[in-house]
Amino acid sequence: MIPKAELHVHAEGSFPPSLVAQLATKNNIAIPSHIFGPHETFVWKDFLDFLKTYDTASHVLQSGDDYYAIIYDYLMRSAKNGGIYCELMVSPDHARICGIPYEAMLDGCIRAIDQARKDSGIEGRLIITCVRHFDIDACIEVAKLAVKHPHPYVVGFGMGGDEVNFPNRQFSKPFQIAHEGGLQCTTHAGEMLGAESVWEAINYLPVKRIGHGVRAIEDANLIQTLIERDITLEVCPGSNIALQVYPDFASHPLRALYEAGVKMTLNSDDPPFFNTHLAHEYHLAEHTFGFQPKELIQFTRNAITSSFADAATKDMLLRKLDGYVH
């Protein structure tokens, strides 16, 4: 089984309906049954309805122990399918809305990472993520919290949410705070909007990675700039098809981006919402896009070298990967 590493998965979008229902029962929260689909999936209509369903499901989180439960669950499932490293995006805003203090959320995540490593060997790290459609002040507050409460497992700062109505250039302040506080940065761009969204991200924000970024393929100059600046794309093919960024896999630019020389990783984004998981993304790359095993291994290597982990952790993970290769 090829070792796998992931840089783009949302913690609050990672746990399946069965765990949502379990936490809802524990916390005495009513969840509308219509959001649940077959085979541990969720039901939604379009991108904005997806965001609404995502928020509804994540509302069952009511304590730091609940964050422990979802992080541990995800890391263990990933490890079972060959995962050796994962950076999970966690949203202090979603925790706050549920009444969970930042410190409690962080503590639950840290305990889960430690336990998952003990039980499976997988390494986990955290990207503190703001939500652009919760407004600029909320994003600034999230950046301040991330810097105020440093921890070795908190390695980055990112931003998700409604890309169309909240352009990247509006959010230079929170990214400046995070960057000056020692956090490496990534942001969602080039998913619901075209290449101009990626240009904004790399010109206005101190980012070394782009969440999704697939629509960079629409601009040859942008492709060259990404290569020159060594910016990595966190590509999520299953998510892109589910959200109709592209109508089908035949239209998806994964292979074209690879052939152009852009550094990329494979990721699951919000797996139960898009009926996928990390191993499935590697399966798609091999059987739908035609990538060979050595190329799949390169995706893992890219994820390790482009991760925000410290040098010692990267070296350990690369030794694991090289042990598999040889």
CORGILIN-V627689 format. One record per residue. N is the residue number from 1. SS is DSSP state (alpha for helix, beta for strand, coil for the rest). PHI is phi as a letter, one per 30 degrees, with the letter a starting at -180 (none if undefined). Layout:
n->(N;N)
ss->(SS;SS)
phi->(PHI;PHI)
//
This chain:
n->(1;2;3;4;5;6;7;8;9;10;11;12;13;14;15;16;17;18;19;20;21;22;23;24;25;26;27;28;29;30;31;32;33;34;35;36;37;38;39;40;41;42;43;44;45;46;47;48;49;50;51;52;53;54;55;56;57;58;59;60;61;62;63;64;65;66;67;68;69;70;71;72;73;74;75;76;77;78;79;80;81;82;83;84;85;86;87;88;89;90;91;92;93;94;95;96;97;98;99;100;101;102;103;104;105;106;107;108;109;110;111;112;113;114;115;116;117;118;119;120;121;122;123;124;125;126;127;128;129;130;131;132;133;134;135;136;137;138;139;140;141;142;143;144;145;146;147;148;149;150;151;152;153;154;155;156;157;158;159;160;161;162;163;164;165;166;167;168;169;170;171;172;173;174;175;176;177;178;179;180;181;182;183;184;185;186;187;188;189;190;191;192;193;194;195;196;197;198;199;200;201;202;203;204;205;206;207;208;209;210;211;212;213;214;215;216;217;218;219;220;221;222;223;224;225;226;227;228;229;230;231;232;233;234;235;236;237;238;239;240;241;242;243;244;245;246;247;248;249;250;251;252;253;254;255;256;257;258;259;260;261;262;263;264;265;266;267;268;269;270;271;272;273;274;275;276;277;278;279;280;281;282;283;284;285;286;287;288;289;290;291;292;293;294;295;296;297;298;299;300;301;302;303;304;305;306;307;308;309;310;311;312;313;314;315;316;317;318;319;320;321;322;323;324;325;326)
ss->(coil;coil;coil;beta;beta;beta;beta;beta;beta;beta;alpha;alpha;alpha;coil;coil;coil;alpha;alpha;alpha;alpha;alpha;alpha;alpha;alpha;alpha;alpha;coil;coil;coil;coil;coil;coil;alpha;alpha;alpha;beta;beta;coil;coil;coil;beta;beta;coil;coil;coil;coil;alpha;alpha;alpha;alpha;alpha;alpha;alpha;alpha;alpha;alpha;alpha;alpha;coil;coil;coil;coil;coil;alpha;alpha;alpha;alpha;alpha;alpha;alpha;alpha;alpha;alpha;alpha;alpha;alpha;alpha;alpha;alpha;alpha;coil;coil;beta;beta;beta;beta;beta;beta;beta;beta;coil;alpha;alpha;alpha;alpha;alpha;alpha;coil;coil;coil;coil;alpha;alpha;alpha;alpha;alpha;alpha;alpha;alpha;alpha;alpha;alpha;alpha;alpha;alpha;alpha;alpha;alpha;alpha;alpha;coil;coil;beta;beta;beta;beta;beta;beta;beta;beta;beta;alpha;alpha;alpha;coil;alpha;alpha;alpha;alpha;alpha;alpha;alpha;alpha;alpha;alpha;alpha;alpha;alpha;coil;coil;coil;coil;coil;beta;beta;beta;beta;beta;beta;beta;coil;coil;coil;coil;coil;coil;coil;alpha;alpha;alpha;alpha;alpha;alpha;alpha;alpha;alpha;alpha;alpha;alpha;alpha;coil;coil;coil;beta;beta;beta;beta;beta;beta;coil;coil;coil;coil;coil;alpha;alpha;alpha;alpha;alpha;alpha;alpha;alpha;alpha;alpha;coil;coil;beta;beta;beta;beta;beta;beta;coil;alpha;alpha;alpha;alpha;alpha;coil;alpha;alpha;alpha;alpha;alpha;alpha;alpha;alpha;alpha;coil;coil;coil;beta;beta;beta;beta;coil;alpha;alpha;alpha;alpha;alpha;alpha;coil;coil;coil;coil;coil;coil;alpha;alpha;alpha;coil;coil;alpha;alpha;alpha;alpha;alpha;alpha;alpha;coil;coil;coil;beta;beta;beta;coil;coil;beta;coil;alpha;alpha;alpha;coil;coil;coil;coil;alpha;alpha;alpha;alpha;alpha;alpha;alpha;alpha;alpha;alpha;coil;coil;coil;coil;coil;alpha;alpha;alpha;alpha;alpha;alpha;alpha;alpha;alpha;alpha;alpha;alpha;alpha;coil;coil;coil;coil;coil;alpha;alpha;alpha;alpha;alpha;alpha;alpha;alpha;alpha;alpha;alpha;alpha;alpha;alpha;alpha;coil)
phi->(none;d;d;b;b;b;c;b;b;d;e;d;c;c;c;d;e;d;d;e;d;d;d;d;d;e;c;h;c;d;c;d;d;d;d;c;c;d;h;i;b;c;c;a;c;b;d;d;d;e;e;d;d;e;d;d;d;d;d;d;d;b;a;d;d;d;d;e;d;d;d;d;e;d;d;d;d;d;d;d;c;j;d;c;a;a;c;c;d;c;c;e;d;d;d;d;e;d;i;c;d;e;d;d;e;d;d;d;d;d;d;d;d;d;d;d;d;d;d;b;j;d;c;b;b;b;c;d;b;c;c;d;d;d;j;d;d;d;d;d;d;d;d;d;d;d;d;d;b;d;a;e;d;d;c;a;b;b;b;b;j;d;d;d;c;b;d;e;d;d;c;d;d;d;d;d;e;d;d;d;d;j;c;d;b;b;a;d;a;i;c;d;c;d;e;d;d;d;e;e;d;d;c;c;b;d;c;c;b;b;d;i;i;d;d;d;e;d;b;d;d;d;e;d;d;e;d;d;d;h;c;c;c;c;d;b;e;d;d;d;d;e;c;i;d;b;d;a;d;d;c;d;d;e;d;d;d;d;d;d;j;d;d;b;b;c;b;c;i;b;e;d;d;c;h;b;a;d;d;d;d;d;d;d;e;d;c;c;c;i;d;d;e;d;d;d;d;d;e;d;d;e;d;d;d;c;d;c;d;d;d;d;d;e;d;d;d;d;d;d;d;d;d;d;d;c)
//
